[in-house]
Amino acid sequence: MEQDSAGAPARASLMNDPKVRGYFYQILLIVLLLTFGYIIVTNTIANLERQNIASGWGFLENTAGFGIIQSLVPYTETSSYGQAIFVGFLNTVLVAVVGIFIATIIGFLVGIARLSNNWVISRIAYCYVELVRNVPLLLQIFFWYFAVLRAVPGKREKWSLFDTFHLNIAGLRGPKPIWEPGAEFIGYALIIAIVASVFVSRWARKRQEETGQQFPVFWTGLGLIIGLPVITYFVTGMPMTLEHPNFVETGPALRRGFELGVGMNLIPEFLALTAALAIYTAAFIAEIVRAGIQAVSHGQTEASHALGLRQGPTLRLVIIPQAMRVIIPPLTSQYLNLTKNSSLAVAIAFPDLVSVGGTVLNQTGQAIEIIGIWMAVYLSLSLITSAFMNWYNQRMALVER
């Protein structure tokens, strides 16, 4: 070992110290990123000024001046750009939530059907998966919108189901709930029922671990969630009525058809987009479910049958809970893909966030702000979905005793 003039060991160079070298490169990387960001921002501001394009968020308070064919909140042409973007955001969330719900159900059913001992059922499921997931999503959206929903009756005719739900080229119409004073107690009852169902589920799990006795958690929870709001509905004097669509069959031809603003209407753009997203994503979920079930040791099935469990309870109580630990991580990716793929709604003019934002961008020229809103919204939705699925994955993980 080298020594200095006083006989003490010589100190190594700072750049040869791994810890110091690591700090140096991290600081250097941060400086380079900040410099790059500063250059991008200053150049963007300079280019906007050179083209006389104002920046800022003040445009969100200006009058939009255009209509939106589907809105979950009050909106008119005199509403602001900010309100219009909010309407598009809610439409995106609606498509994502409904699409995820339907895709999960179809995906699980098809994934289990792929493993069926019935040759016909397994082949049908196989053909569904191979056909749907190998056709581009945009083409499937066009198929549902231009081929399927264009084959239904015109505006002057309708197909009816139980004389309650009606379908024609203008959309799917059904009863619309009209809330009256006191109806908020029904919502409170629903919240209480959901909370009670969670507590019942936890109590039943603890009871089963201690005694081995099962409790009908599903039917109990379903009874609470449905029964308690229904009881509250009658106790509070039925503060909700249903407004049914009004179809005019007589009179001048131009006045025939469904009366506008009466009843609930799901526009064909929403139906086509949701159907395409759900069916397309379900094909991938089905393969994830199949792989998850096959990852569970076959000995688990044999042990369940040896204990006297039939095929259905074995799948529901033994196989699926263990397979979920394999299914959940890739399932999260499919949920994120469905949410982001909803931006293809612009191809059929469904007023989602991207479509409405594009209209605002064309009218205002605020490209930086609109693109920033798009990025922030989709990033937030993805992070929220991932956080929930990670929490659920931790709940399903094996815990060492």
C-alpha positions in Angstrom: 0.0 0.0 0.0 1.3 3.4 -0.9 2.2 5.8 1.9 2.6 9.6 2.1 5.7 11.4 3.4 4.4 11.0 7.0 4.1 7.3 6.7 0.3 7.2 6.7 -1.6 5.3 4.0 -2.2 7.4 0.9 -5.9 8.4 0.3 -7.5 7.1 -3.0 -8.6 9.6 -5.6 -12.2 10.8 -5.1 -13.2 9.6 -8.6 -12.1 6.1 -7.7 -14.5 6.1 -4.8 -17.7 4.3 -6.0 -20.0 6.3 -3.7 -18.5 9.6 -4.8 -18.6 8.6 -8.4 -22.2 7.6 -8.1 -23.2 10.9 -6.6 -21.3 12.8 -9.4 -23.1 11.0 -12.2 -26.5 11.4 -10.6 -26.0 15.1 -10.2 -24.6 15.4 -13.7 -27.7 13.6 -15.1 -30.1 15.9 -13.1 -28.3 19.0 -14.5 -28.5 17.7 -18.0 -32.2 16.9 -17.7 -32.9 20.3 -16.2 -30.9 22.0 -19.0 -32.8 20.0 -21.6 -36.1 20.9 -20.1 -35.2 24.6 -19.9 -34.2 24.6 -23.6 -37.5 23.0 -24.6 -39.6 25.4 -22.6 -37.8 28.5 -23.7 -37.9 27.4 -27.4 -41.6 26.6 -27.1 -42.4 30.0 -25.6 -40.3 31.8 -28.2 -42.0 29.9 -31.0 -45.5 30.6 -29.6 -44.7 34.3 -29.3 -43.3 34.4 -32.9 -46.5 32.9 -34.2 -48.6 35.2 -32.0 -50.2 32.3 -30.1 -51.1 33.2 -26.6 -50.3 30.6 -23.9 -52.1 30.1 -20.5 -55.3 28.6 -19.2 -57.6 31.6 -19.5 -59.2 30.1 -22.6 -61.0 27.5 -20.5 -63.4 30.2 -19.3 -64.4 31.2 -22.8 -67.7 30.1 -24.4 -67.3 26.8 -26.2 -70.0 27.4 -28.9 -70.4 23.8 -30.0 -72.7 21.0 -28.9 -71.9 17.6 -27.5 -74.2 14.7 -28.3 -73.7 12.9 -24.9 -73.2 14.6 -21.6 -73.4 13.2 -18.1 -73.6 16.7 -16.6 -75.5 19.8 -17.7 -73.9 21.3 -20.9 -75.1 23.7 -23.6 -73.4 25.5 -26.4 -73.0 28.5 -24.1 -70.9 26.5 -21.6 -67.2 27.1 -21.3 -64.3 25.2 -22.8 -63.5 23.9 -19.4 -67.0 22.4 -19.0 -66.7 20.9 -22.4 -63.4 19.2 -21.6 -64.9 18.0 -18.3 -67.8 16.4 -20.2 -65.3 14.6 -22.5 -63.4 13.4 -19.4 -66.6 11.9 -17.8 -67.5 10.2 -21.1 -64.0 8.7 -21.2 -64.4 7.4 -17.6 -67.8 6.0 -18.4 -66.5 4.0 -21.4 -63.5 2.8 -19.4 -65.6 1.6 -16.4 -68.4 0.0 -18.4 -65.8 -1.6 -20.8 -63.7 -3.0 -18.0 -66.8 -4.5 -16.3 -68.1 -6.2 -19.4 -64.6 -7.3 -20.6 -63.8 -8.9 -17.2 -67.0 -10.9 -17.2 -66.6 -12.1 -20.8 -62.9 -12.7 -20.4 -63.4 -15.0 -17.3 -66.2 -16.9 -19.0 -64.3 -17.5 -22.2 -61.1 -18.3 -20.3 -62.8 -21.0 -18.3 -64.6 -22.2 -21.4 -61.2 -22.7 -23.1 -60.5 -25.4 -20.5 -63.9 -27.1 -20.8 -64.0 -30.8 -21.4 -66.8 -30.1 -23.8 -65.1 -30.0 -27.3 -67.7 -27.7 -28.8 -67.5 -25.1 -26.0 -63.7 -25.1 -26.0 -63.5 -24.8 -29.8 -66.0 -21.9 -29.8 -63.9 -20.1 -27.1 -60.7 -20.8 -29.0 -62.1 -19.4 -32.3 -63.4 -16.3 -30.4 -60.0 -15.6 -28.9 -58.0 -16.2 -32.1 -60.4 -14.2 -34.3 -60.9 -11.2 -32.1 -57.4 -10.5 -30.8 -55.9 -10.8 -34.3 -58.2 -8.2 -35.9 -57.1 -4.5 -35.3 -59.3 -2.8 -32.7 -60.0 0.2 -35.0 -61.5 -2.2 -37.6 -63.7 -3.8 -34.9 -65.0 -0.4 -33.9 -65.9 0.4 -37.5 -67.5 -3.1 -37.8 -69.8 -2.4 -34.8 -70.6 1.2 -35.8 -71.0 0.9 -39.6 -72.1 -2.7 -40.0 -74.0 -3.8 -36.9 -75.6 -0.6 -35.7 -76.4 0.6 -39.2 -78.5 -2.6 -39.7 -81.1 -1.6 -37.0 -84.3 0.2 -37.8 -84.3 3.8 -38.8 -85.5 6.8 -36.7 -89.2 6.2 -37.6 -89.1 2.5 -36.5 -87.8 0.5 -33.5 -87.0 -2.9 -32.1 -88.4 -3.3 -28.6 -87.6 -5.6 -25.7 -90.5 -6.1 -23.1 -91.8 -2.8 -24.4 -89.3 -1.1 -22.1 -86.0 -1.0 -24.1 -86.0 0.2 -27.7 -83.3 0.2 -30.3 -83.0 2.0 -33.6 -80.3 3.9 -35.5 -80.6 6.8 -33.0 -79.4 4.6 -30.1 -80.7 2.4 -27.3 -83.5 4.0 -25.3 -84.9 3.0 -21.9 -86.5 4.3 -18.7 -84.8 7.3 -17.1 -85.0 7.6 -13.3 -86.4 10.9 -12.0 -85.2 11.7 -8.5 -87.5 13.5 -6.1 -86.9 14.9 -2.6 -85.9 12.2 -0.2 -84.2 10.1 -2.9 -80.8 10.8 -1.3 -81.7 8.3 1.4 -81.6 5.5 -1.1 -78.0 6.5 -1.9 -77.2 6.5 1.8 -78.7 3.0 2.1 -76.7 1.7 -0.8 -73.4 3.0 0.8 -74.4 1.5 4.1 -75.1 -1.8 2.4 -71.7 -1.9 0.7 -69.9 -1.1 3.9 -71.9 -3.8 5.7 -71.1 -6.3 3.0 -67.4 -5.6 3.5 -67.7 -6.2 7.2 -69.7 -9.4 6.6 -67.0 -10.7 4.2 -64.2 -10.0 6.7 -66.2 -11.7 9.5 -67.0 -14.7 7.4 -63.3 -15.1 6.4 -62.2 -15.0 10.0 -64.9 -17.4 11.1 -64.0 -19.9 8.3 -60.3 -19.7 9.3 -61.2 -20.4 13.0 -64.0 -23.0 12.6 -63.8 -24.1 8.9 -67.5 -23.3 8.5 -68.5 -21.4 5.4 -70.9 -18.5 5.2 -72.9 -17.4 2.1 -71.1 -14.2 1.7 -72.1 -13.6 -1.9 -75.8 -14.0 -1.4 -75.7 -12.1 1.9 -73.9 -9.2 0.2 -76.2 -9.2 -2.8 -79.2 -9.2 -0.5 -77.9 -6.2 1.4 -76.9 -4.2 -1.7 -80.3 -4.8 -3.4 -82.6 -5.2 -0.4 -81.6 -2.3 1.8 -82.0 0.4 -1.0 -85.3 -1.2 -2.0 -86.7 -1.2 1.5 -85.5 2.4 1.9 -87.3 3.3 -1.4 -90.6 2.1 -0.1 -90.1 3.5 3.5 -89.4 7.0 2.1 -92.5 7.0 0.0 -91.1 5.9 -3.3 -89.2 9.2 -4.1 -88.2 8.0 -7.6 -90.2 7.6 -10.8 -89.3 6.2 -14.2 -89.7 8.4 -17.3 -90.2 6.0 -20.3 -89.3 7.0 -23.8 -92.2 8.4 -25.9 -92.4 7.0 -29.4 -94.7 9.0 -31.8 -96.1 6.7 -34.5 -98.7 9.0 -36.1 -98.7 12.4 -37.6 -96.3 14.0 -40.1 -93.4 11.7 -41.1 -90.8 14.2 -39.9 -92.3 14.3 -36.4 -92.4 10.5 -36.0 -89.9 8.7 -33.8 -88.7 9.1 -30.3 -89.4 12.4 -28.5 -86.2 14.2 -27.7 -85.3 14.6 -24.1 -87.7 12.0 -22.8 -86.2 8.8 -21.3 -82.6 7.7 -21.3 -80.7 7.3 -24.6 -77.4 5.6 -25.2 -76.1 6.9 -28.5 -74.8 4.4 -31.1 -71.3 5.8 -30.9 -71.1 4.8 -27.2 -72.6 1.4 -27.9 -70.2 0.6 -30.7 -67.1 1.9 -28.9 -68.0 0.0 -25.6 -68.8 -3.2 -27.4 -65.6 -3.2 -29.5 -63.4 -2.3 -26.5 -65.0 -4.9 -24.2 -65.0 -7.8 -26.7 -61.4 -7.0 -27.9 -60.0 -6.8 -24.4 -61.9 -9.8 -23.2 -60.0 -12.0 -25.7 -56.7 -11.1 -24.0 -58.2 -11.4 -20.6 -59.5 -14.9 -21.5 -55.9 -16.1 -22.3 -54.7 -14.6 -19.0 -57.4 -16.4 -17.1 -56.6 -19.7 -18.9 -52.9 -19.4 -18.1 -53.7 -18.5 -14.5 -55.9 -21.5 -14.0 -53.3 -23.8 -15.6 -50.6 -22.4 -13.3 -52.4 -24.0 -10.3 -51.2 -27.5 -9.6 -53.6 -30.2 -10.7 -53.1 -31.8 -7.3 -55.3 -29.0 -5.9 -58.2 -30.2 -8.1 -57.7 -33.8 -7.1 -57.5 -32.9 -3.4 -60.8 -31.0 -3.7 -62.5 -33.9 -5.4 -61.2 -36.2 -2.8 -62.9 -34.0 -0.2 -66.2 -34.4 -2.0 -66.3 -31.0 -3.8 -68.0 -30.9 -7.2 -66.4 -29.3 -10.2 -68.2 -25.9 -9.8 -67.3 -25.3 -6.1 -63.7 -26.6 -6.8 -63.3 -24.0 -9.5 -64.9 -21.2 -7.5 -63.4 -21.9 -4.0 -60.0 -23.5 -4.7 -58.7 -22.9 -8.2 -59.8 -19.3 -9.0 -58.6 -17.8 -5.7 -55.1 -19.3 -6.3 -55.1 -18.4 -10.0 -55.9 -14.8 -9.2 -52.3 -14.3 -7.9 -51.1 -15.1 -11.4 -54.0 -13.3 -13.2 -54.0 -9.9 -11.5 -50.7 -8.4 -12.7 -51.3 -8.9 -16.5 -55.0 -8.1 -15.9 -53.9 -4.7 -14.8 -52.2 -4.1 -18.1 -55.3 -5.0 -20.0 -57.4 -2.5 -17.9 -54.9 0.2 -18.7 -54.9 -0.7 -22.4 -58.7 -0.5 -22.5 -58.7 2.9 -20.9 -56.1 4.3 -23.3 -57.6 2.6 -26.4 -60.9 4.5 -25.7 -59.1 7.4 -27.3 -59.9 5.7 -30.7 -63.5 7.1 -30.1 -62.4 10.1 -32.2 -62.7 7.7 -35.3 -66.5 7.5 -34.9 -67.0 11.0 -33.4 -67.9 9.8 -29.9 -67.3 12.9 -27.6 -64.6 11.5 -25.3 -61.7 13.5 -23.9 -59.6 13.3 -27.1 -62.5 14.2 -29.4 -63.8 17.1 -27.4 -60.2 18.3 -26.7 -59.4 18.2 -30.4 -62.4 20.4 -31.1 -61.3 22.9 -28.4 -57.7 22.8 -29.9 -59.0 23.6 -33.4 -61.0 26.6 -32.1 -58.5 28.0 -29.7 -55.1 26.9 -31.0 -54.0 26.1 -27.4 -52.1 22.9 -28.5 -49.7 22.8 -25.6 -52.4 23.2 -22.9 -54.8 20.6 -24.6 -52.0 18.1 -25.0 -50.9 18.7 -21.5 -54.5 18.0 -20.3 -54.7 14.8 -22.3 -51.4 13.5 -20.9 -52.3 14.5 -17.3 -55.7 12.8 -17.5 -54.6 9.5 -19.0 -51.6 9.4 -16.7 -53.8 10.0 -13.6 -56.3 7.3 -14.7 -53.5 4.8 -15.3 -51.9 5.5 -11.9 -55.2 5.3 -10.1 -56.1 2.0 -11.8 -52.6 0.6 -11.1 -52.8 1.7 -7.4 -56.1 -0.1 -6.9 -55.0 -3.3 -8.7 -51.7 -3.3 -6.7 -53.8 -3.0 -3.5 -56.0 -5.8 -4.6 -53.0 -7.9 -5.6 -51.5 -7.5 -2.1 -54.9 -8.6 -0.6 -54.8 -11.7 -2.7 -51.1 -12.5 -1.9 -50.1 -15.5 0.3 -49.4 -14.5 3.8 -46.8 -16.4 5.9 -48.3 -17.6 9.1 
